[in-house]
Amino acid sequence: MSDGNGSSGSPRRDRYDVVVLGGAIAGAATALLLKRERPSLSVLVVEKSREFDAKVGEATTEMSGMFLTRRLALWEHLEAEQLPKEGLRYWFANPRVERHDQATETGGFVRSLVPSFQLRRDALDQHVLDLAVAEGVELARPARVRDVRVGHFAHEVEIESDEQVRRVACRWVIDATGRACLLGRTLGLIERNERHPTAAMWCRWKGVRHIDDVAARSSAGLAQRNVSSRRLGTNHYTGRGYWVWFIPLGNGETSIGIVWDRRLVDLHERADREAAYREFLAALRPASELLDRATMREGDFRYYSTLAYATKQYMGDGWALVGDAAAFLDPYYSPGLDHVAFSVEATVNKVLDDSLGRLTPAAIAEHNETFLRSYWRFFESVYEGKYLYMGEADLLSAAMLLDTAQYYIFVVTPAYRLFGRFHWMPVLGPKEAFFAYYLMRLYHSRFRRLAELRREAGETGRRNDGRRIRAFFDLGLAPWRMGARGLRLWLVAELDGLR
C-alpha cells in the first residue's frame, strides 16, 4: 500500500502490461488515463524521488489547460491549489523607460475567457500521481531504473528499490523521465538542437511587488481601462537576445527566469552565474520596480546551459517517449505542457489500440511523423532566429498576435467548439498545416530582417515606450481581431522600414 507520498516500495509483480518511467505530470497522467480507460491493464510507475521538487514555475496554455481540466478532471485541485492565468503580457523598454507606466505594454486588458493556469509543479505532479495510485496504478518509489532492455513488445526493466534489485517484464515501456531522457538516450535517439543555442537560469522569489497595486498607485494612470489582472498573466520583459519571465505561484512566491540566445547574450560565460542573474535583474527596466524589497529563495537558483533537444523517434514496438523525455524547444509561449498533453494523449490511444489488437505499424509510423513534423515546423516557423527581434515592441507584439490568433483559430477553438474535447493533434502536426507553417516563416523572417535594419540604423528599441497594444483571449471574434491587429503592426513596420 502507499504511504503519504503514494510510495509502495518494490514492484509486486514480475510482469506488467505497462511500465512508466517517471511519476511527474507526464508519467502520472499516462498511467492515470490508462487505468481510467482500461482498468484491467496492469500499470507500474517507477519514480526515483521521495518527493517532487518545485521545478520551475510553469504556465499552461489554453490547450494544456483543457487537458488538465477536461481530460484529467483536475478542476478541484486547480481552483484550490493553483492560480488562474490571464494570458500573455509583454513589457518593452529603452533609455526613456524606468517604470511600468512608461514602457510599451502588450497584453490583455480584459479577463481571459479560456481556462489556463500558473502552476506549482510539485503540487500538480503529486496530485496527479496520487490520483493514478487511487485508480489502481502500482507505484515503486523511491526506485531507480538501472537498465531497460527493449524488445518487440517484450521489454525488461531493472529496478533498484529498498536496496533490492528486481527485473520486471512488460509489453509497453513508456519514458516520462523528463530531461533525463532515460530511454531515449539508451536508444541513442536524443540530439541537441544546435540551431537554437539557448540557456536559462531561474529562481523563486519572495516579496515581489504586486504589479496591479503598482498600477493602482501610478499617477500616470496605468490602471485605467484595464480590468484584467496583470500579475496573473505570464509577464515577459524582453530585449535583443533575451526574455525574462515573471510567473506568480499559488504559495505567494514568484518564479523569475532569464532565457537567452548564447550567440547574443553572454550570461553563460560568467563564473558566478547566480551573481550574474542578480545583476541582470537589478538592471532590468521596468522589472526592477517590482524587486526593490524582494528576496530569492535560498538554495533555489537553477541553471541550464542547453534547452533545446529532440528525439529522432517517439514510438517503437511497445515503447514510447512522452513530454520532455522526447523533446523540448523553448519555454517562450509555454509549449512544454502542451507537448506533454498531446504526446500523452496520443500515446495512451496507441496503447489502448494495442490492447484491443488494433495497433498497426502504419499507425506507429504516423505517430512518429506527426510529432517530428510538429517539432521542426514549430521551431522553424516560430523560434529560429526569434531572439534577434525580441527587443522590438512592435515586431514581437505583431508576432505574438499573429501566432496566438492562428493557435486559437486552428487549435483551441476547434477543440472547444468542434470536437468538444481535448484532441491529441500537436501544433502544426497535420500535413495540411503547411499554409500556416509557411505564413509564419514568412513574417518571422521579415521581423528578423526589420530588426537588423533598425540595428544598422541605430534605431533599436526606439518604439519601446509609451504604447499599449491590446490582445484578446476568447473563443469568439478575439482571434480574428488579434490577427488583424498583428497584420496592421506588420504593415506599419514594413512601411517604416522603407524610410
N, C-alpha and C positions, 0 to 999 in steps of 0.2 A: 504494500500500500504506500501511498505517497506521504511525505512529511510536509512541513509548511511550505516548502518550495516545490511540491509536486514530485519529489525525488522518489525513486523506487529501487536504487542500488543496481545490482547486476541484472541483465536480461533473464527472464524466467523461462523462455523457450529456446529451443535450438534452431527454430525456423520461423520466419515471418513472411507475410505477403509483401510488406513494405518496411524498409528501414530508412528513416530520415536522419541525416547527419546534420545536427544543429537544431536548437529548440527556440531560437528567436522568431520574429514575426513570420519569416518565410517558411521555416520548417514547421512551426506550430500551426500556421494557417493551412499548410498542406495536409498535415496529419488530421487536423480538426475536420476539414472538408471531406477527406476520405472516409472518416468514421461516420460522419453525418450522412453521407450519400450511400455508403455501403458498410453498415455496422458489422457485417460478417468478416471484413478484412482484418487481419492481424497487423497492427502497425506499431513499430517501435521507434521512439525518438531518442537519439543519443546526444546529450548536451554536456559539454565539458565543464561549464561554470557551476558553482554552487548557487550563485545568484547573478542576475544580469547587471551589468554596469550601465551607467546612464547614457553611454554613447553620445553622439551629437544630438542637440535639439533638432527635431526634424519636423518638416511640414508636409502635409498631404497636398495633393492636387484634388481636383473635383472627381477624377476617376478613382484614385486610390481611396478618397473619402467614400465614394459609392461602394467600393469593395468592402471597406470596414463596416459600413452601416447596413447595406442591403444584402451582402453576401455572407459576411461573418456575423451579422446581427450584434454589433457592439455598441449600439446607441447608449445603453445604460452606462457602460464604462466611459465612453467618450464624453458624455454630459457630466459625469461625476468627477472624473479624474483628469480630463484634458481640456484644452481651450479651443473655442471655435477660431477659425482663420478668416480674416477679412481680405482675401485676395492678395495681390502683389502691390508693393509700393516702392517707388524709387526716389532717391534724393541725389541731386547733382550740385556740384559746387565749382566755383572759380575764385580768383582772388577777391572778388567783391562779396563773398559769402562767408559769414561767421555763424549765423543762426539758421534754424529751420525756416523761419518766416522769410528769409532772404533767398533761399535755394529754389531752384526749379524742382517741382514735385510732380510725379506721375503716379496715379493710383485711383482707387475707387473712392468716391465721395458720398456714396450711399451704401447701405449694408449689402453684403454679398448674399444672394438668394440660393446659392447652391452649396450644400454642406461640404466643408473641408475643415481641417483641424491642425493645430500646433501641438506637437506630441512630446511627451516624456517617454522615450522608447523603453526604458527599463520597466515602467509600469505597464505599457502596452504589451511588451513581449511576455511578461509574466502572466498577465491576464489571459491572453490567448492560449498560452501553454496550459494554464490551469483548466481552461475550457476543454482543451483536447484530452487531457487526462480524465476529466469528468465524463467525457464521451466514450472512454474505454481505451484510449491510446496508452500504451505502456511507455514509461519514461525511465531511462537509465541516466542518473545524474547524481553527483558529478561522474562523468565517464569520458574516457578519451579513446578516440578511434586510432588504433595503431596501424591498421592496414586494411585496404579494400582490394579484393581480388574480383575482377569483373569478368563475367562470362556472358553467355547468350541466355538472357532471362534466368540466370542462375549465378548468384554472387555470394561471396563470403566476406563478412565484416569481422575484423578482430577488434575487440573492445576490452579496454582495461578499466576496471572499476573495483573499488574496495580491495585494492592490491591483488586482484584476481584478473586473469585474462580469459575471456570467453570468445569463442568463434560462433557466429550465428549465420545461417544461410537465409537468403531472401530471393524473391523473384524480382523485386524492384529495390534499387538503392537510389535515394534522392539526396543530392548535395545541397544543403542550405546553410553552409558554414560561413557565408558572407565572404569578406575579403580574403579569408584563409584559402578559399577555393580548393578544398582538400581533394575532392575527386577530380576536378578539372586539372589541377596541377599533376596529380598522379597519372592522368591520361595524356599529359603534355598538350593540353588544349588552350591554356591561358596565355595570352600575349599582351604586352603593354601597347597602348595606342600612342605611339611615339609622335603622331601628328598632332596630339593635344597634350603638350607637356605642362600640365597644371599641378599645383601643390596647394595645400591648405593647412591652416592652423586655427585652433579654436579653444574656447573655454567657456564655462558658465560663470555668470557674474551675479552678484547680489547688489541691491541698491541702485539699479539703473533707473533714472528718472522716467516717469510715465509721460510719453510724448503727448498724449491728449491733455494732460494737465499743463504741460509746457505751452501747448497751443491755446488752451483756455485763458492763460495768463499773458498771452502775447499781445502787446499793444498794437501790433501790425495786423491784427485780425486773422491770424492763421486758422482759428476755429470756425470762422464764418463760412456758411454754405457747405459745411461738411457734417453729415450725420452718420458717418461710419466711424469705427474705431481705428485710428492709425496704428496704435500699438498692436492690435490683434492681426494686422497684416504682416506678411513677411517683408520687412523693411530692408531695402538694398541701398547701400551707399557705394557709388561707383566712380571709377576713374580709369584712365587708359591702362589696360593691362591687369586690372583687378576689380573685384567687388567684395563687399562686406555684408554679411547677413546679421540682422538682429531678429531673433525668434523668441517670443515670450513663452514661458513654460508654466504649467499649472501649479507649481510649487512656489511661484513668485520670482524665480530666477529668470535670467535671460541668456540664451545661448548666442555668443558673438563669435563669428568666424570670418577669416580672411581667405579668399581664394584668388590665386594669381597665376598668370602665364609666366613660366620661368624665363622665357625669352624677353619679357618686357619689364619685369619687376624682379629684384634680386634678394628678396627676403630670405630665401633658402640658403644664401651664401653667408648669412650671419652666424657666428659661432654660438651666440646666446640667443636662441630663437624666441624664447619667452620675453626677453628684453626687447627684441625687435618687434614682437607683437604688441607689447605695451606702448612702445614709442610710436608705432604706426597709428594706433587708435587714438593716442593723445593728440596727434597732429591732424586727425581726420575731421574735416569740417563738412557738414554741421553735426556729425555724430557725437563729437566730443562734448557737445552741450548736454548730453544725457549721462555722461560718465564722471562728472566732477565729484560725486560722492560715492561712486560705485567701487566695489572690490571684487577681484577674481576669487573664485572658489579655490581654496588651497589644494594643490596636487592634481588639479583637473586639466591642466594645459595639455593639448594634444597636437601632433604634427604628422601630416602625411606628405612625403616627398613626391609621390606619384598618385594621381587619382584615376586616370582613365586606363581601362583594360577591357579585353573582350575575349570570350571563348571562340573557338573555331567550330564548335558543335554544341548544341543544347541538349540533345537527347540521343540515346542509342537503344540497343536491345535490352530494355529493362533497367536503364539508368537515365537520370536527368539532372540538370543543374537548374536551380531557381534563384531569382533575386540576384544579390551581389555575388553569389557563388559563380554566376555565369558572366556577368559584365557590369561595368559601371562607367558612366560618361562624365558627368559634371553635376554638382549639386544645384547649379543655376536652373531655375524652373522646378526644382524638387522632383525630378523624374524617378528617383530611387524607389519609392514605394509604388509608383505606377508600374515599374518593371517587376517588382515583387508581385503585385496583384495580377498582372497579365500572365506572367510566367507560371505562377502557382495555379491559376485557374486553368490554363491550357494543359499543364502537366497533370493535374487532377483528372481532367477529362480523358486524357490518354490512358492513365492507369485504370480508370473505370471502364473504358472501352476494352482494355486488355482483359479485365476480369470477366467480361462477357464474351470474349473470343472475337472481338470486332476490330482490334487494332491491327493495322496493316503497315508494311514497310513504307508504303507511299505516304501514309499519314505522319509517320515519324519524319520522313524527308520534308514534307510540307511544313511541319513544326519548325525544323531547323532553318529552312529557307526563310520563313516568315520572320522569325526573331532576329536572324542575322541581317536580313534586309532592313528591318526596323532600326536596329542599332546604327548601321552605317549610313542609312538615309538621314536619320535624326542627327547624327554627328555632322555629316557633310552639309546639311541644309541649315542647321541652327548654330552649331558650336564652332566649327572650324574657322579660325581667324576672328571670332567674335570679340575677343578681348582687345582687338585693335580699335574698336569704336565704343567701348564701354564708357568712355569719358565724355561722350557727346549726347546731351539730353534729348535732342530731337530725333537722332538716329536710333538710339537704343529704345526710346519710347515708341517710335514707329515700328521697330522690330517686335517689341513686346505686344503691341496692339494687333499687329498682323498675325503673329504666331498664335496668340491667345484666341483671336477670332476664329482661326481655322481649327484650333483644338476644340472649341465649342461646337462649331458648325458640323465638323466631320466625326467627332468622337463623343463629346459629352452629351450634346442634345440628342443624337440618335439613341444613346444608351438609355436616357431617361424617357424620351418621347416615343421612340420607335420600338426598341427591344423591351423597354420597361424593366430591365435588369442589367446587372453588370455583364459586359461582353468581353471575352478574352483577347480580342484582336489588338495588338500593340500599335502605338502611334506610327504611322507611315508604313505599317506592315503589309497592307494589301498591295498586290501588284498594281491595282487601279489607282493607287495614291500617287502615281508618278507626276500628275499635273501639279499637285500641292508641293511635291518634292522639288520640282524644277522652278516653280514660282518662288519658293522660299530661298533656294540657292541664288536666284537672280537678285532679289532685293538685299539679301545679306551681303552678296559680293559688291553691290553698289554702295551699301553703307560703309563697308570697309574702305572702298576707294574714296568716298567722300571724306571720311575721317582722315585719311592720309593726305588728301589735298588741303584740308584745313591745317593739318600739322605743318605742311610745307609752307603754307601762307602765314604761319604764326597765329592762327585763329582757334587753336584748340580750346574748347570749353567756353567760347565766347557766349554761347546761348544757354549757359547753365545756371542763370539766376533769374528770379522774379516771375516764373511762369507756373501755371497749374494746368496739367494735362490730365484729362479725366478718362478713366477706364470704367467698364461696366461688367458686372458678373451676374448674369441671369440667363434663363433659357428662352427668353423672348427675342426681342429685336436687338438686345445688347451686343451680341457678337457682330452683327452687321454694322452697328454704329461704331464699334471698335475698329472693324476693318476699314470703314470709310475714313475714320479719323487717322488711322495709320497710313492710308494711301495719300491723304492730304499732306501729312507731315513729310512723306517721301517726296511728293511732287514739289513742295516748297523747298526742300533740301536740294533737289536736283536743280531747280531754277537758281537757287542761291549759289550753287557750285559753278554756274555759268558766268558769274561776275568776273 
